[in-house]
Amino acid sequence: MLKAIPKSVFSWDFNIYAGNAFVAFLDLSWLREKGTIEIHGCTYEIGREGLMSGNFYLRSNGQTIAKASKPSAFRRSFEVRLEQATYLLGASSMFTRAFELSQGGRVVGSVRPTGMFTRKATIQLPEEISLEAQVFITWLVIILWKRARDSD
């Protein structure tokens, strides 16, 4: 299990921990839905393919290693493609900020806020998903949290 903790009270940048060990830093850009993931000295690029596009990416050295697409502007869900596997990341219910990751109709993981008014999150995703892909999935959830906050 991972934990995402905002860098500061007003920040949308997150430190990612496995237990008490720091494992990654998620840096969100202020201008657009893009940013970087830093893991053990390696930097991964995350972003949206265009202003009006529903396609998102995780890249390392210019190579796309994960993709996500938002099938509908009206639904809080993504289709996530990692290597040979495809997952659905969607809101647990209409009234919650929790998200579930499913494959073949079976829930295999989740990203959940630790409380009602916090941006801290617990991340429980399958071990076969790489750390950078787990942080990418977390970033997709954070994007939707930020959009919801910005629309209030």
N, C-alpha and C positions, 0 to 999 in steps of 0.2 A: 504494500500500500504506500502511496505517495501522498504528500501534503503540499498544497500550494498556499503560500503566505505572501500577501502583498508586501512590497519593499517598505512602504510607509502608509500612513493613514489615507492619503489622497492619491497614491500611486496605483497605476494599472500594470506595473511591472511586478513580477512574482519571483520569489525564491522557491525552489522545489526541493523537498526533503524526502528521503527514504528513512523512516524512523527519525533519528536526530541528526543524520548525516546530510549535509548539503550536497545535492547531485546536479542541479541545473539552475540556470537563470533564464527567465522569460522576459524579454525586453520588448514592450509594445511601442510602436511609433505613435506619436501624437497626431500626425497628419492623415494617415490612412490606415486601413486594416492590414498592417504588415508589421514586421519586427524581426527579432532574432532569438534563437535559442542557443545558449552557451552551455556545453557539457564537456568537462575535462579539457578545456583549451580548444575545443572544436566549436566552430560557429555554424549554425544552420539558419537558412533564410526561410521565413514564413511570410505569406502574403496572399493577397487577392489578385487574380489575373487581370482585372480591369475594374473601373468604377462601377459599371453596370453588370459585371459578371457575377455569377453565383459560384465560380470556381476558385478554390483555394489550393495552396501548394506548400510543401516542405521540401527544401532543396539543400543539397550539400555539394559544394564546388560546381555549381551550375547544373547538377543532375537532380531531376525530380525523384524523390524517394517516397513521397506520399501525396495523394490528392484527395480533395473533398469537394463535393458539389452540393449546392443547396437546391433541391428539386422545386421548391416553392418559396416565394417571398413571404407567404402567409403562414408558413409552418416553421416551428423551431426544430429543424432536423437537418442532418447532413448525411449524404452517402459518402463513406470514407473508404478509399482504396489504398491498401498497404501491400506492397509486393503482389502476391497472388490472392490475397484475401480481400473481401468486401464486407463492410460493416454498415449498420445503420446507427447513427447517433441521434437520439431524439429526446425531447423532454419527457420526463416520467409521467407527468400529468399537466393539464392546462394551468393548474394553480401553483406549480412549484418551479423552483430554479434548478432542481436536480435533473440530470441527464443520464440516460442509460445507453450503453453500447450493446447492440444485439447483432447476432449473426445467424442467419437461417431461422429467424423468428424466435431465437432463444437469447435471453439476456446473459451477456458474458462479462459485463463490467459497468462501472458508473463513475460519474463526476458529480459530487454533491457539495453544496455549501455546508460549512460546519454549524451554521446558525442562521436565523431568520434575517439578520441585518448585517451580515458579514460577507466579505469577498474571499475569506479563507475557504479552502476546499479540501476534501478528501478524494483521492483518485484511486479507484480499484479497477485496474484493467488487466487483461490476461498477460502473463509473464512472457509469452511468445511475441508480444508486441514490443519492439525496441523502445528504449527510454526516450529517444528523440520523437518517435511517433506517439508515445503516450503524452508527452508535453504538447505536441501538435494538437492532439485531440482535446486536451485541456484548454489550449488557446482558442479552439473553435467554440467551446462553451463560454469562455470569458468574453469573446466577441459578442455573443448574444446577451450576456449579462450587461455588458457596456452599452449595447444598443438600447436595451430596455431602460437603463438608467438615464441615457441621453434623451429618450423620448418622453420622460416624465416632466 
